[in-house]
């Protein structure tokens, strides 16, 4: 993977990337948080326009791992990779229908504000939500930094430079998050989308052009290039066969759908929408961007199977992260497309980690630290959030350096499982069940977290296979690697059980918390 770029293309990639970083820093300084610390976590008078917020929220759901892993999954497993994209799109639809309008009506800064307003909050719930959110954000940041560090080292042709790349990119994204606030990082996210989406669409068009616009020819070539034949178009390539494969497939789609409902960075921006009408505008732009993006990624993935499937098989699973770049080299010998796609991966990583770092910092400052002390005129929220964002970003960079050689699939599965099984049920219960209580929220948050961790510990991710965290041991209890079909129902069950057994539940409590009506224009 060290010959992805020739020297001229390599210089172009890093020249464009450096210019982009400088521009982003300037934009964050100009449009971001002012001298008021609380401006970091609010946008009262300086909000983005609704269509801009929609583009930023669409970008929030797209990380560098999304682009590289999804394209790699489609290229190597076919149908199962497309199923993951479908699950994510279904989650976006549910988010737009069920969550965005009532959430912005009840929450002022973070999701626990909604729980307080609906009668199922309190300091303990706020801290629990904050801790679980950090457990979602931190692994996500680590994965992003490791992926982009590997890509940067490969583009440089210097594998030993990976540590330096991770540290530099981690420091840059921390500076952007701290200086920009919600509005400044939103500008970065919009800039990323404006560059990444056209490049990916162009790559998809070039793939279709290579096969004369004939989807049948493209799929036939992909089936042949993947080495799996007709199995490329059938489920099971990634999730496996039999009952284990069925549980994995259902768990993957179900887990992705629920995780998309409660991604912390997306919730942060949903709360900042202006009005019910603005929320609907946000939804239209967000959905339109993601449909176009996933369509392009699907074509790029199938094209990679057709054109570089043999290379991917020979290089092994670790090469999946380079799939878009390998496809670019196959489509354009001059290296221009490879350079453009490399910039897209850099920009996607940079924008994603900036927004996730900000969301983690706000959560740590507002929901964990400030919930345990006195808030003085609201200033503690902003100050703590600013320092928390800086600490989170730098800590993520340090951890990414340490675990750069680990199998990070289990880390990705962990944050997706926690997001879908712990955060999403609490969010939906708080919005639509008048009987949901603080005890139910705590049981769901802590209980679902424990279930997710145990489910992964007893899976092949932890032991029993050469790619496990501990390959020399075998304490598997099942072969399921995607436990969403178990963890998500467990989260809902714990939330319901904790609420119905809460002795403090009263009729007055239920009356005070009406089910949210449809928000009128």
N, C-alpha and C positions, 0 to 999 in steps of 0.2 A: 504493500500500500504506500510505498514511499515515492512512487513515480506518477502520482496523480496529476501533477502539474509540471510543465517545463519552467525554466527560470523566469521567462518573460510573463507567463500567466501567473506565476507565484508572486511576482512583484506587483502585478495588477490587483490581485486579491487583497494583499495587505495594504496597498495604497488606498484602495476604495474603502476598506474596513477602517483604516485610521482616520480618513476624512469623515466617515460616518460617525465615529466615536466623538470626534471633536464637535461636529454639528449637534449631536445629541446632548453633549455637555452644555453647549451654548443654549440650546432650546430649554433644557431643564432649568438653567439659571434664569432665563428670561421669563418663562411661562410657569415655573414651578412655585414652590412654597416661598413666601416672603418672610420678613423678620418675625412674624407671628408664628410661634411654634405650632399652634393649633391649625394653621393653614396646611400643614403637612397632611392632615387627616380629614380635611374638609374641602369643599369647593363652593361655598355659599354663593359668592358673587362672581366667581371666575370659572364656572363650570364649562366643560366642553359642550359643544352643540350635540344634539341627540344623535345625529348621524355619525358624528365623530366618536361618540361614546359607544355606539354599536360596532363600529370598526375595531375600536380598542378591545371591547369585550370578545369579539370574534377572535382577535389575536391572542387574548388571554387563554383561550382553550387550545391554542396551538403552540407547542413547545418544540425545541429541536429534537427531543426524543420522539415526539409525535411524527414529525416529518421523516426522520431517518428510520425509526423502528417500524412505522406503518408501511412505508415504502418497501423496506426490507422484508416485512412479513408477507406483503402481497407478492413480492418477487419470488419468495421461496416457498410459500404455502398456499398462495392463491386465495381460495374461497374464505378461509378463516380470517385473513387480513382484511378482506372486504367486509366481513361481519363485524369486526371491531369498529370500522368507520361508521357502519350503520348504527351500531349501539350509541356511538357518540352523537350522531345527528338526532336520534330519538331523544336522547337526554337533553339536547338543546331545545327541541320542540316542547318537551315537558317543562323545562325551565321557563320558557317564554309564556307558556299557557298558565302555569300554576304558581310561579314564584315571583317573577320580577315586579309586577305591579303591587301585590300586597306587601312584599318585602320593603320596597321603598316607602310605602305608606306608614310603616310601623318602626323602622330602624333609622337611626340618625347617623351612626358612624359604622357600627359593626353588627353582625347578626345577633349577638346577645342582647342588644337593645330591643330587638323584636321579642325575645323571650321575656324580658322585663315588662314590656308593654302588654303582652298577652297573658301575664300572670304565672308563667312557668320559669321565671328567671331567679335572680339573686346572685350574691357574690360567689357561692360555691359553683353554681351552674356556669357563671361567666368564666371562672378560672378553668373549669373542666373543658368548656368549649375552646378556650384559648390554648390549653395544653394539647388537645387533640388536633387543633388547627396547626400548631407548630409541628406536630408529628407528621402532618401531611406535607407542610411546606418544606421542611428541612430536607427530607429525603429527595423531594422533587428538585430542590436546588442542587444537591450533590450530584444527582444523575445528570442534570443539564451541564454542570461544569465538567464532569468527567467525559461526557460525550464530546463536547466542543473542544476540550483539551486534546483528546485523541485525534480529532479531525485536524486541529491546528498543527499538531506535531507531524501528522502524515503529510500535510500540505507543505510544511517546511522541509520535509525530508529528513528530519532530525527527531527520532523517537525520544531521545533524551530530553528534548525541550518541552515535553508534556507538562511537567511540574511547573515550569515557568509560565506556560500558557494558562494553566488553571489559575495560578496566583494573579497574573495580570488581569485576566478577564473577571475574576472574582472581585478585585479591587475596583475595576471600572464600573461594574454593575452596582456595587455598594455605593459608590459616589453618585451614580445616577439616581438610585432609589432615595438616598438621603436628601439630595439637593432638589429633586423634582417634585416630590409629593404626588398626589393622585393626578393632578392636571399635567404636570411635567412628564410623568411616566406614560400618561395617555398619549401625549404627543410623540414620544418614542415609539409606542406601540403602533400608532397610525402610520408613522414613517416606515416602520418595518413591514406592515401590511401592504403599503403602497409599492414597495420594492419586491417583496417576496412573492406576492400573488401573481403579478404579471410574468415573472421569471418562470414560475412553476407552470403557468398556463402555456407559455411559449414552449417549454420542454414537452408538455403533453401534446401540443399541436405538432411538434417535430416528430414525436413518436408515431402519431397517426399518419403523418405525411410519409414516413418511412414505409408504412404498409399500405399506402394508397388510400387511406381513409377507410379501409375495410376492417371492421372489428372482428369479423370471423377469422381473417388471416392473422390478425394480431393475437387472438386467443389461441389459435392453433400453434403459432410460433412460440407463445409463452408456455404452453403445455409441453412442447418439445424441449425448449431451452431449460425449463425448470428441472427436467429429468424425472418428473413424476407422471408424465402422460396425462391421461384423462382425469387422474386423481387431483390435478391442479384445479379443476373446476368443481370439485366435490369437497364437503367439509371433512375435517380430520387431519389435514396436513400439519397443523400446529397443535391442535387440542387433543389429537389422538383418536383412537377408535373405541368402539364398545361403550359401556355405560360411563367409563371415565371420560371418554371424549365428549359424550353428550353433556355430562355435568360441567365439564370445562367450557364447552361452547355456550351453554346457557349462562354459566357464571360470568363468562367474559362479556357477553352482550348486556346482561342484567347489571353487572358491576359497572361497566362503562356508562350505561344509562344513568344509574343512580349517582355515580361520582361526578358526572357533568352537572348535576343539579346543585352541587354544593362546593364547587371549586372556590377556595378562599378569594383568589384574585378577582374572579368573576362576580362573586357576591359583593366585594368591595365596590366595584363599579356599578353594580345594579342599584345599590343603596344611593349612589350619587346621581341617579337619573332625576330629571327635573320635575316631571309631572306624569300623570297617567298617559296622556297623549305622547309625551316624550318617550315613555317606556315602550309604547307600541312601535314608535319609530326606531328606537334602539333595537328592538327585536327583529324588525324587518331587515335592517342592515346587517345585523349579526348573522342571521340565518342565511341571507344571500351570500355573504362572504364565505361562510363555512361550506355551503353546498358547492360553490365554485371551487373552493380549495380542495375539498375531499374528492371531487370529481377529477381534478388535475392530479392529485396524489394517486388515485386509483389507476389512471392511465399510465402515469410514470412508473408505478410498481409493476404493472403488467408488461410494460415496455422493457423494464429492466430484466424481467424473467426471460423475455424473448431474445434480448440482445446481449446480456452479460450473465445469463443464468449459469453457464458453465464456470465462469470466473468465480461467481459467488459460491458455488458448490465446492470448488477446489480450495477456496480461501477459508471456508468454515463459517460458523455462526458469528464470529467476531467481525466479519467483513460486512455484515448487514448495515452497520452504521455508515458505511461508505457507499451504499447502493446508489443514491442520487448522483454522486460524483462519478462513479463508474459508468452510469448511463450517459452522463454528459460527455465523457470521453469517447464513448461509442458513437454518439450522435454528431460530435464536432471534434475533428482531429486537431483543429487549430487551438483548442483550449479555451476559447472565449466562453462557451457554455459552462465548462467546468468552473471557470472563474466566477461566473454569475451565480451558479448554484452554491459554490463555496461561500460567497458573500451572503446568500440567503440563509445558509445554515448558521453563519456567524451572527447575523442580525436577529434571526429567530431566537437563538440562545440568549443573546444579550437582552432583547426585549422581554423574554419570558422570565429570566432570572431577576430582572429589575422589578417587574410587577409582583412576582412572588415574594421577593425580599421585602418590598414595601408592605404587602399584605401581612407577612409574618411579623414585621416590626410593629405595625399598628396593633396587631393582635396581642403581641407580647406586652407592649406599653399600655394599651387601653384595657385589655381584658384580663391580663394576668397580674402585672405589677400594680396598675392603678386600682384594680379591684380589691387589693389587699391593704390599701392605704387611703389617705384622705386626698381628694382632688381639690386643689386650690385654684378656684376660678377657672377650672378647665385646663389650666396651663400644663399640669403634670402629664395629661394625655399626650400632648404634642411633643414635649421634651422627651418623655420616656419612649415614645414611638420612634423619634428620630435616632436616639442612641440605640434602641433595640434593633432597628433596621440595620444600622452599622454593625452591631455585634453579630446579628444573624448572618449577614453576608460574609463577613470575614471568617466566622466559624465554619460556614458551609465550604468556603474555599479551602480551609485547613483540612477539614474532614475529607473533601474530595481528593486532595493530594494523597492522603493516607490510604484510602480505599479505591484508588484508581484501577487496581488490578483485580478487584473483587468481581464476582458475578452480580451485576446490578439489577438483573431481572427481578430478583426477590424484593429489592428495595422499591422498584417501581410498582410491583404488585401490592406491597404493603401500603403505600400512600393511596393507591386507588381503592384498595379494600377499606381503609379507614374512612376515606371521604364518602364512599357509598354506603357503608354500614353504620357509621356513627353520626356523621354530620347531616346527611340527607334525611334520615328518619326524624331527627329532632326538628329540623327545619320544616318538614311537611306536617308533622304533628302540631307544632306551634302555630302554623298557619290555619289548619283545617280541623283540629279536634279541640273543642272547648274543654274537654276533661283532662287535657294533658297538663301535668304538674311538674314542679321542679324535681321531685323525686324520680319521675319518669325520665326526665332529661338526663339526670345523673346516671341512672341505671343504663340508659341507652349509650351515653358517651363512654363511660368507663367499661361497661359490660361488653359492648360491641368491639371496643379496642382490644380487650382481652381475648375475645373469640377470634378476631383476625390474627393476632399474634400466635395463638395456639394453633390455628388452622395452618399457618405457614410453617411453624416449627415441626409439625408432624407430617409435612409434605415432602416431596422429593427436592424441593428447593433447599432444605436444611441438611439433609443427609441421604445417603444411599445411592447416589449417582456421581459420575466423575465431575459434573458441573455444579454439584452441591456446595454449600458453604463449608461443610465438613465432610468431604468425600470419604474419609477413612472410617466413618461411623454410619450406622444404619438404624435409626429409630423411627422410621416412617410408620404411620398408622394407616395411611391411604395414599393413593397415587394421584389425587386431584391436585393440580397446581394453580387453579384459578377458582378460589372458593366462594365466589360471589353468590352462588345459589344457596349457600349455607349462611354466610355472614350477614347479608342484607336482611333476610327474614328474621335472623336472630336479633338484629338491631331493632326492627319494628316490634318484635315480641317483647323485648326487654323494656322498651319505652311504654308499651301498653301495660305490661305487668306492673311496672313501678308506679304507674299512675292509678290504676284501679285498686291497688293495695295501699294507697296513700290515705291515711286516716284524716288528713287535713282537707281532703276534697269535700267541698260543700256546694250546695245549690247556688249560693251567692257567687262562688268562684266561677261556676260555669256561666252564670248570667253576665258576669263582668267581662267575659271573654267570648264575644260573639264570633261565629265563623265569619271570616272576611267576606263581604259582599263584593260583587264585581265592581271594580273601580270605574266610576263614570268620568267622562271627559269633562 
